Amino acid sequence: MFKSLKDKLKSFKKIIDEKFEKPVEQELAEEQTKSASKKKESAKKSKTVTVAADAKVKEAKVSRPKIGLKDKVSTLLIKREIVIDEGKLEDIVDELEIPLLESDVAFEVVEEISEKLRERLIGRTKKINERLSDIVLSELKVIIKDILDKNKFDFDDYIVSGLKEKKPINIIFVGVNGTGKTTTIAKFAKRLMDMNYSVVVAAGDTFRAGAIEQLEEHANRLGVKLIKHKAGADPAAVIYDAVRHAESKRIDIVLSDTAGRMHTKRNLIEQLEKIKRVTEPDLTIFVDESIAGNDAVERARMFNETVGIDGSILTKLDADPKGGTAISISFITGKPILFLGIGQGYDDLKKFDSKWLVDRIFE
């Protein structure tokens, strides 16, 4: 899991150690050189401007929130710490952006990470015996976790509170073909049943050949009731019947499959809009493969814009070498990741946990 991203972060750490970690004496010598150069520049300018204008220039320089050589030396001698300056940090950020983009982290997310890293590190100090690379990676870890937690949502709490208000809770699953949507529904049913909830499943994918049979096989294995119509039937009618069945039997949750579709297939999108209009789902969950990278993120964005989603499930996370989808999808859609598929078994559905995910990236 995330092997490629882990290797790139290790290489990034090595680059910081080799290019930006300098002895204290060298740090001070460079600052002294910069200071002397600035003084010469200032002296040249003073010969060509008036005294009043020169005073304004000095005033402007004083107002800049940059840390000067005197402060840096004082910090070093008294606190035994070195100030991380802006110039060095910009070079570090440049080095970081490439491996993140190569790991399928969305461009907007890379920009967010870079900006947050600047905010957290400009002007910060590090102890003489502290490695700059450790500080950068530690802050990067916090930033990624914050991004993952931005749209935090606890599905289990939602179910508990939701069932106090109404029964059943109607959940539909959307996405493109071949991403593990039907298997994910089966995993979902197993998890809910293990938590002592009653479940009915609706075979709302009446479009794809074999879809009803596939879901029926899962339902039989799990011992869960399946509501189905014949192939080609109106999927909205199938899901509507499942909801009415659940209401009559006091079943807690309806899980409905839908035909896999691309957001560009207008007839299928209209069909999905009809399903939502007729059955009024409480949650619409987008399912896609983590290994699809930026394609999955873009599909999630488009589904959210065309029909609206309430959250995402990423499948095949265990086979994802990059991790960019997991880092990006919540930020791009503004909707939370709810669960992660981490294997082929019915129990291989993990509730989303940002700390768990970040620890896997940085282990």
PyMOL commands that set and color helices and strands:
alter all, ss='L'
color gray80, all
select helices_A, chain A and resi 3-20+24-46+51-63+69-79+86-102+107-121+132-149+155-165+181-194+211-222+235-249+266-279+290-292+294-306+317-319+324-333+354-362
alter helices_A, ss='H'
color red, helices_A
select strands_A, chain A and resi 81-83+125-127+169-175+199-202+225-227+253-256+283-289+311-315+337-341+349-351
alter strands_A, ss='S'
color yellow, strands_A
deselect
rebuild
show_as cartoon
